[in-house]
Amino acid sequence: MRSLLRRPIVHQAVDYAVGFALASAAVRSGDQAVLAIAAVVVIASTAMFDGPLAAFRVFPTNAHRVVDGAVSIAGVTVAVGTDISAATRLSLLGAATVLTFMSVRFGHGIRETRT
């Protein structure tokens, strides 16, 4: 039996939580467009991958890992390379950290080891 954190439903729930946290931060931020775009991309990518909480099941989980990595890299690039507020920068960096950690460490059994 796989541990709870190795299940795709947990990864997908965390991705949704990150997306909705970014959307919530966008409402209160001075840089609303940056966080709103990031929230839409995270929520859309989570809703379209082949997982138990998916709405559309457009692409497989391996592609979702790549999308999570690309979103993380884009978030760090925007946070470091643009003139945005500190709160927006912190939100983007936090989201990128969580997405990267979940994709690399708990990647739907792709890096599953046998004991």
C-alpha positions as CSV (number, residue, x, y, z in Angstrom):
1,M,0.0,0.0,0.0
2,R,1.4,3.4,-1.0
3,S,1.7,6.1,1.7
4,L,-0.9,8.8,1.7
5,L,1.6,11.4,0.3
6,R,2.4,9.2,-2.7
7,R,-1.2,9.3,-4.0
8,P,-2.0,11.6,-6.8
9,I,-5.1,12.9,-5.0
10,V,-2.9,14.6,-2.4
11,H,-0.7,16.1,-5.0
12,Q,-3.7,17.4,-6.9
13,A,-5.3,18.8,-3.7
14,V,-2.1,20.7,-2.8
15,D,-1.9,22.1,-6.4
16,Y,-5.5,23.3,-6.1
17,A,-4.7,24.8,-2.7
18,V,-1.7,26.7,-4.2
19,G,-3.8,27.9,-7.1
20,F,-6.6,29.2,-4.8
21,A,-4.1,30.7,-2.4
22,L,-2.6,32.7,-5.3
23,A,-6.1,33.8,-6.4
24,S,-6.8,34.9,-2.8
25,A,-3.6,36.8,-2.7
26,A,-4.4,38.4,-6.0
27,V,-7.6,40.0,-4.6
28,R,-5.6,41.8,-1.9
29,S,-2.5,42.6,-4.0
30,G,-1.5,45.7,-5.8
31,D,-0.1,43.5,-8.6
32,Q,-3.3,41.6,-9.2
33,A,-2.6,40.6,-12.8
34,V,0.6,38.7,-12.0
35,L,-0.9,36.6,-9.2
36,A,-4.2,36.1,-11.1
37,I,-2.4,34.8,-14.2
38,A,-0.3,32.5,-12.0
39,A,-3.5,31.2,-10.2
40,V,-5.3,30.5,-13.5
41,V,-2.3,28.6,-14.9
42,V,-1.9,26.5,-11.7
43,I,-5.6,25.7,-11.4
44,A,-6.0,25.0,-15.1
45,S,-3.0,22.7,-15.2
46,T,-4.3,20.8,-12.1
47,A,-7.8,20.5,-13.5
48,M,-6.5,19.0,-16.8
49,F,-4.1,16.3,-15.8
50,D,-5.2,12.7,-15.4
51,G,-5.9,12.5,-11.7
52,P,-8.8,11.7,-9.4
53,L,-9.7,15.4,-8.9
54,A,-9.4,16.3,-12.5
55,A,-12.2,18.0,-14.4
56,F,-11.0,17.3,-17.9
57,R,-8.2,14.7,-18.0
58,V,-6.4,16.2,-21.0
59,F,-2.8,15.2,-20.4
60,P,-1.1,12.5,-18.4
61,T,0.6,12.8,-15.0
62,N,4.1,12.9,-16.5
63,A,3.2,16.0,-18.5
64,H,1.8,17.5,-15.4
65,R,5.1,17.2,-13.7
66,V,6.7,19.1,-16.5
67,V,4.0,21.7,-16.4
68,D,4.6,22.1,-12.6
69,G,8.3,22.6,-13.2
70,A,7.7,25.1,-16.0
71,V,5.2,27.1,-13.8
72,S,7.7,27.0,-10.9
73,I,10.5,28.3,-13.2
74,A,8.2,31.0,-14.6
75,G,7.1,32.0,-11.1
76,V,10.7,32.4,-9.9
77,T,11.7,34.3,-13.1
78,V,8.8,36.7,-12.7
79,A,9.4,37.2,-9.0
80,V,13.1,37.9,-9.5
81,G,13.0,39.7,-12.8
82,T,10.1,42.1,-12.5
83,D,9.3,45.2,-10.4
84,I,6.6,43.8,-8.1
85,S,5.7,44.3,-4.5
86,A,7.4,42.2,-1.8
87,A,4.2,40.4,-0.9
88,T,3.6,39.4,-4.5
89,R,7.2,38.2,-4.8
90,L,6.9,36.2,-1.7
91,S,3.6,34.6,-2.9
92,L,5.1,33.6,-6.2
93,L,8.3,32.2,-4.6
94,G,6.2,30.3,-2.0
95,A,4.0,28.8,-4.7
96,A,7.0,27.9,-6.9
97,T,8.6,26.2,-3.9
98,V,5.5,24.1,-3.0
99,L,4.9,23.1,-6.7
100,T,8.5,22.1,-7.2
101,F,8.6,20.1,-3.9
102,M,5.4,18.3,-4.7
103,S,6.4,17.5,-8.2
104,V,9.9,16.3,-7.4
105,R,9.5,14.6,-4.1
106,F,5.9,13.2,-4.5
107,G,5.7,12.7,-8.2
108,H,2.9,10.2,-8.4
109,G,5.0,7.1,-8.0
110,I,7.4,7.9,-10.8
111,R,10.4,7.9,-8.4
112,E,9.0,5.0,-6.3
113,T,11.7,2.9,-4.8
114,R,11.4,-0.7,-3.8
115,T,12.6,-1.9,-0.4
